[in-house]
């Protein structure tokens, strides 16, 4: 089937066997740049679904997948085997590692880091300014170790439950689990489960059980060890 109204600007490089559905826009120049001034690179075998817009100035790896109407702003580095769900927005300057899953209706703010194999549930929001709108932000962000001018860092294999809000500069440790609807305003230790608003430690990941009996205690996230 020939798809309709696919717009590809200058400076777009796509690898082998792309699937581009209807009304996709690739390489849209951000404000202040001309068509083709920034390069968009997408690796092999991408599946870009209807209504997706990916701006120029991104470097995206192989097996990239989007849901309908996803948005990816400029100057991001996205590794291999990453999926971004329907209506989710990735703002500029983010770093997203291999095998990351970002579900539908998420907002990933500027300068967020999501390390490999992290799992981001639907409607998750990350933030990068403690007192918006901050007049210093656009001129000075990101500033290392200044939490009000950085997005969160979500470490490898962490799980962020649906509807969570992650505050500026927060670090979510490796294999940590953030419960659905949590407001995370303090760093989360590795292998720790946090819940609530504001989020507080509940238990360790190895203490989690399955109420349906499919897993024994400590086995619920055994797949994270792979």
N, C-alpha and C positions, 0 to 999 in steps of 0.2 A: 504494500500500500504506500502511495506517495503522500507524505504528510504536507500539510498546508501552512503557509505563512511562517516558515522558519527563517529567522533573520540572523545572518552571520556577518559580523563586522570584520574589518581588516584586522590582521594580526592574530587571528585565531588558528591554533594548531591542534588538530584532533587526531588521535591514534586510530588503530584498526577497528573496523566494524562498529561504528557508533550507531545507536538507536536514538533518533531525534523525533519526538512526537510533535503534534500540532502546536503552533504558536510559541515555540521556543525562541529565545533571543540569547545569542552568545557573543561575548566580546563587547558589550555595551560600554562605551567610554564613560568613566565617572566625571563629575563636574570638574571643569578646569583642564580636561584632556581632550584631544582630538581623536577622531576615528583612526585606529591603528597605532596610536602613540604608545599604548601599553599592550603587551602580549598576553593572551590567554592560552594556556597550554592544558590540554586534557589528554590523559593517557588512553590506552586501548580499552575497547569494549564498554564504553559508557552507555548508560541508559538514562536519557534526559527526558522526563515526562512533561506532559502538556503544561504550558504556561510558565515554565521555569525561565528565570532570567539570571544569567551569570555574567558579571561585569568583567571588563578587561583587567589585566594585572594580577590574575590568579594563576597559580601552578597547582594542578590537580592530577593525581595519580591514576592508575589503572582501575577498572571495574567500579567506576564511580556511578552512583545511582541517586536520582532525585525522585520525590513524589511530585504530584501536580502543584504548580504555582510556588515552588521553592524559589528563594532568592539568595544569591551569593554575591556579596559586595566585593570590592577590589582588595588586592594586596593580601590575600590569604594563601597559606600553604596547606594543602589537603593531600594526605598520603593515599595509599592504595586501599581499595575495598571499603570505601566509606559510603554510607547512605545517609541522605538528608530527607526527612519526611515532608509530606504535604503541608504547604503553607508555612514552613519553617524559614527563618531568616538568619543568615550568617553575615554579621557585619564585618567591617574591614580589619585587617591586621591580625587575624586569628591563625592559630596553628592547630591542626587537627591530625592526629596520628592514624596509623594503619588500623583497619577493622573497627572504626568507631561507628556507632549507630546513634543517630539523632532522629527521634521520632517526630510526629506531626505537631505543628503549631508551637514550635520552640522559638525562642529569641536568644540568639547567641551574640552577645555584645562585642564591641571592638576589643581587640587585644586579649581575648580569651584563649587559653591553651587547654586542649583536650587530648590527653595522651592515649596511646594505643589501647584498643579493645574496651574503651569506656562505653557505657550504655546510658543514653540520655532519654528519659521517658517523655511522653507527650506533655506539652504546655510548660516545659521548664524555661525559666528566665534566668539569664546571668546578667549582672550589672557591673558597671565600672566606675561610677562616680557617686560619692556619698551624699553630695548636696547638689543635684542637678537643678537648673542648668549652670554649670561652673564655667566662668569665662576663661579660666586657665587651661581647661582640659584640651581643647583642640590645638593650642599652641605648644603644649608641653608633654602630653601623653604619648607613649607610656613612659613613666619614670620608674626604673627598677626599685623595688622595695618601698614604694609609696602606694599604699593600698587604695587610696582614693583615685589613683590614676591608672589602674590596671584592671583588666578583667580577671576572673578567677582562674586558677590552675586546677584542673581535674585530672588527677593522676591515673596511671594505667589501671584498667580493669575496675575502676570505680563504677558504681551504679547510682544514678540520680533518679529518684522516683517522680512520678507524674505530678505536675503542678508546683514543683519546688522552686524556690527563689534563692539564688546563690549571690551573696553580696560581693562588692568590689574587693579584689585582692585576696579572696579566701582561697585556701588550699584544701582540696579534698584528697585525702591520702589514698594510697594504692589499696584497691579491693575494699574500700569503704562503701557503705550503703547509706544513702540518704532516703528516708521515708517519704512517701507521697505527701505533698503539701507543706513540707518543711520550709522554714525560713532560716537559712544558714548564715549566721553572722560571726562565727568563729571557725577557725581551722578545724578540720576533722582528722583525727589520727587514722593511720592505716588500719584496715580490718575492723573498723568500728561502725556500729549502726547508730545513726542519730535520727531523732524524730521530734516533731513539735515546732512551735513558733514562739520564741526562738528555739532552734533545734538543740537538743541535749542528748548526750550519750545514753543509749538504752542497754546495749550489750555488745559483745563482740560478734563478728560474723559467724564464728564457729559455734556460737550458742543458739543460732537461729534454728528453729524446727519447722516442719511442714504440717499444718493443721489437717491436711487431707491424707497424710500418712504415706505420701509418695517417697519422701526422703526421711532418713533418720536425722537426729540432731547433728548439726555441723556439716551436713551434706547438701544443703539447699543450693549453695553456690560452689559446689565442688568443681564445676566446669571452669571456674576462674583460675584454677591451679594449672590448667593445661597451657 
